[in-house]
Amino acid sequence: MAAPAYRFAICNEIFQGTSFSESCKQIQSCGYQGIELAPHTLAEDATRLTIAQRAELRAQIADTGLEFVGLHWLLMSPPGLHITAADEVTRSRSWDFVHRAIDLCADLAGSKESGNGVIVFGSPKQRSTNGAMPPRQATDIFTHELAHTAAQAESRGVTLLVEALPISQTDVVNSLAQAVGIVKQIGSRAVQTMFDVHNAIDEQDPHPDLIQRFFPYIRHVHVNELDGQEPGMGNYDFAALLAALSELQYSGWVSVESFDFTRKPIDIAQRAIGHLTASERTHTSL
């Protein structure tokens, strides 16, 4: 079997408390090729970073041989963001932030031929209805507003990703099928979807089957155990998942995201990539 076309990255929030430059060095030393950023780890409102600050972050990533992957946990900060809010002032302010985040993402990428990174729309609290409207109405608002950002994302080479989340986190977009429905409705190359192991816990079909069915719309993959810890802390079948991606010649990022920050960041990063590469050897030897 040919070597996989995908590459491994890791989300930076497990390195909170470590300087950004040192985080990049540690991530590279573990064998990762990319770094995915949560904006709230950079500043309360990272979209207000100056051009010089963006250039410095971009240089620190490049100096360690890493590649910038994109942004996730997009709406965690500043406080008060809500992209489906009934209040038009709140909703407008939130989507203004998204527009600025597109520029931030592109500036951190630095005009790559392969595209200027992805923006993952997770952030469950910032899209939930909170009882203010039916979920269908909130989904329609999300779709409408997302469609209005597509032209800017296309012009900056950024891909916006609708992430399905379990019902325990939000009541807006709970399955990959629903996410793909939004993608099809908008019809822009700049609006696609992604797959997240932990957040697919409510899906009824085996995850490799989901990957195969919706592969044309999947532009990014997050890997973690079903309980949110890093790969290697549970019994999830990453070999099967990676085999499915390889067979489909997926050439995007496989990015580690962990929600357990109680242990040393370097230990989390090393365990995850060690388990993933071992799983990879399992399926490539078949």
C-alpha positions in Angstrom: 0.0 0.0 0.0 1.3 3.5 -0.9 2.3 5.9 1.9 -0.6 8.0 3.1 -1.0 11.5 1.6 -2.3 13.1 4.8 -0.1 14.7 7.4 -0.3 15.0 11.1 -0.9 18.3 13.0 -1.9 19.2 16.5 -4.1 21.9 18.1 -2.1 24.3 20.2 -4.4 24.8 23.1 -2.8 21.9 25.1 0.3 24.1 25.2 -1.3 27.0 27.1 1.2 28.3 29.6 4.1 27.6 27.2 5.4 30.4 25.0 4.2 30.2 21.4 7.7 29.8 20.0 8.5 27.0 22.5 5.2 25.3 21.7 6.1 25.2 18.0 9.5 23.7 18.9 8.0 21.0 21.0 5.3 20.2 18.5 7.9 19.8 15.7 10.2 17.7 18.0 7.4 15.2 18.4 7.1 14.7 14.6 4.1 16.8 13.7 4.2 18.8 10.5 1.4 21.3 11.2 -0.1 23.4 14.0 -3.7 24.4 14.3 -4.5 27.4 16.4 -7.3 28.4 18.8 -7.6 32.2 18.5 -8.3 32.7 22.2 -4.8 31.3 23.0 -3.3 34.2 21.1 -5.4 37.2 22.5 -8.8 37.9 23.9 -9.6 39.1 20.4 -7.0 37.6 18.1 -8.5 39.4 15.1 -7.2 42.6 16.4 -3.5 41.4 16.2 -1.5 43.8 14.2 0.1 42.9 10.9 3.5 42.9 12.6 2.2 40.5 15.3 0.7 38.2 12.7 4.0 38.2 10.8 5.9 37.3 14.0 3.6 34.3 14.6 3.9 33.2 11.0 7.7 33.4 11.3 7.8 31.4 14.5 5.8 28.7 12.9 8.0 28.6 9.8 11.2 28.8 11.7 10.5 25.4 13.4 9.6 23.8 10.1 5.9 23.6 10.9 3.0 24.7 8.6 0.0 26.7 9.8 -3.1 24.6 9.4 -6.0 26.9 10.4 -8.2 28.0 13.2 -10.6 26.2 15.5 -12.5 27.0 18.7 -13.3 30.1 16.7 -15.9 31.8 18.9 -14.6 31.1 22.4 -13.4 34.7 22.8 -14.1 37.7 23.0 -17.1 37.2 25.3 -20.6 37.6 23.9 -20.3 36.1 20.4 -23.3 34.2 19.1 -23.7 33.6 15.4 -27.4 32.5 15.5 -28.6 35.0 18.1 -32.1 36.4 17.8 -30.6 39.8 18.7 -29.4 41.3 15.4 -26.8 43.5 17.1 -25.1 40.4 18.7 -25.4 38.4 15.5 -23.9 41.2 13.4 -21.0 41.7 15.9 -20.4 38.0 15.8 -20.2 37.7 12.0 -18.0 40.8 11.8 -15.6 38.8 14.0 -15.9 35.9 11.6 -15.0 38.2 8.7 -11.9 39.4 10.6 -11.0 35.8 11.5 -10.9 35.0 7.8 -8.3 37.7 7.2 -6.4 36.5 10.3 -6.3 33.0 9.0 -5.1 34.1 5.6 -2.4 36.3 7.1 -1.1 33.5 9.3 -0.9 31.2 6.3 1.0 33.7 4.2 -0.5 33.0 0.8 0.3 29.4 0.2 -0.5 27.8 -3.2 -2.3 25.0 -1.4 -4.7 27.5 0.3 -4.6 29.7 3.3 -5.9 27.4 5.9 -9.2 26.2 7.3 -11.6 27.7 9.9 -13.5 25.1 11.9 -17.0 26.2 13.0 -17.5 24.3 16.2 -18.1 26.5 19.2 -21.4 24.9 20.4 -22.5 27.5 22.9 -22.1 30.3 20.3 -24.5 28.7 17.8 -27.1 27.0 20.1 -30.7 28.2 20.2 -30.7 28.6 24.0 -34.5 28.2 23.7 -34.8 31.4 21.7 -36.0 29.8 18.5 -36.5 26.4 16.9 -33.2 24.6 15.9 -34.4 24.7 12.2 -34.6 28.5 12.4 -31.1 28.8 13.9 -29.7 26.5 11.3 -31.3 28.7 8.6 -29.7 31.8 10.1 -26.3 30.0 10.3 -26.6 28.9 6.7 -27.6 32.3 5.5 -24.9 34.2 7.3 -22.2 31.6 6.3 -23.2 32.0 2.7 -22.5 35.7 3.0 -19.0 35.1 4.2 -18.2 32.7 1.3 -17.0 35.3 -1.2 -14.5 36.8 1.2 -13.2 33.3 2.2 -12.9 32.4 -1.5 -10.9 35.6 -2.2 -8.5 35.0 0.7 -8.1 31.2 0.0 -9.6 30.2 3.3 -12.0 27.2 3.7 -14.8 27.5 6.2 -15.8 24.1 7.7 -19.2 23.3 9.2 -18.6 20.9 12.1 -21.3 18.6 13.3 -21.5 18.4 17.1 -23.4 16.0 19.4 -26.7 16.9 20.9 -25.1 17.1 24.4 -23.2 20.2 23.2 -25.7 22.0 20.9 -29.0 21.7 19.2 -27.8 23.2 15.9 -26.2 20.8 13.3 -25.8 17.4 15.0 -24.8 15.1 12.2 -22.4 15.0 9.3 -25.4 14.6 6.9 -26.8 17.9 8.2 -23.4 19.6 7.8 -23.1 18.4 4.2 -26.7 19.6 3.6 -25.6 23.1 4.5 -22.5 22.8 2.3 -24.6 21.7 -0.7 -27.1 24.5 -0.1 -24.4 27.2 -0.1 -22.6 25.7 -3.1 -19.2 27.5 -2.6 -15.8 25.8 -2.7 -14.9 27.9 0.4 -17.6 26.2 2.5 -17.1 22.5 3.3 -17.2 20.2 6.3 -14.8 18.1 8.4 -14.8 15.0 10.6 -14.1 14.9 14.3 -13.9 11.6 16.1 -15.1 12.9 19.5 -17.9 14.9 18.1 -19.2 12.1 15.9 -20.1 10.1 19.0 -23.9 10.3 18.2 -23.5 9.1 14.6 -25.2 5.8 14.0 -23.0 4.5 11.2 -19.3 3.3 11.6 -17.0 6.2 11.2 -15.1 4.8 8.2 -18.4 4.4 6.4 -19.2 8.1 7.1 -15.9 9.1 5.8 -16.5 7.2 2.6 -20.0 8.5 2.1 -19.3 12.2 2.7 -15.6 12.3 1.6 -16.1 14.8 -1.3 -17.0 17.4 1.3 -14.5 16.6 4.0 -11.5 18.9 4.1 -10.1 18.3 7.6 -10.0 15.6 10.3 -9.7 15.9 14.1 -8.6 12.8 16.0 -9.2 12.1 19.6 -10.7 9.4 21.7 -14.5 9.4 22.1 -14.2 10.9 25.6 -12.1 13.8 24.3 -8.6 12.6 25.4 -5.8 12.2 23.0 -5.3 9.1 20.8 -3.8 6.3 22.8 -5.8 6.9 26.0 -8.7 4.7 24.9 -9.6 1.9 22.5 -10.9 3.8 19.4 -9.9 2.1 16.2 -7.7 4.7 14.6 -6.2 2.1 12.2 -9.6 1.7 10.5 -10.1 5.4 10.3 -6.7 6.1 8.9 -7.1 3.2 6.4 -10.3 4.7 5.1 -8.6 8.1 4.6 -5.6 6.4 2.9 -7.9 4.4 0.5 -9.7 7.6 -0.5 -6.3 9.3 -0.9 -7.2 12.0 1.6 -4.4 14.6 1.4 -5.5 17.0 4.1 -4.5 17.3 7.8 -5.2 14.8 10.5 -5.1 17.0 13.5 -4.9 15.9 17.2 -7.3 17.7 19.5 -7.4 16.9 23.2 -9.7 18.3 25.9 -7.6 16.9 28.8 -5.2 19.5 29.9 -4.3 17.9 33.3 -1.0 16.3 32.0 2.2 17.7 30.5 1.5 19.0 27.0 4.6 17.2 25.6 3.4 13.9 27.0 -0.1 14.4 25.4 1.5 15.3 22.1 4.0 12.4 22.1 1.4 9.8 23.1 -1.0 10.9 20.4 1.4 10.8 17.5 3.0 7.6 18.7 -0.3 5.9 18.8 -1.4 7.3 15.4 1.8 6.2 13.7 1.5 2.8 15.2 -2.1 2.6 14.0 -0.8 3.8 10.6 1.7 1.0 10.4 -1.1 -1.5 11.2 -3.2 -0.5 8.2 -0.3 0.0 5.8 1.1 -3.5 6.5 -2.2 -5.1 5.5 
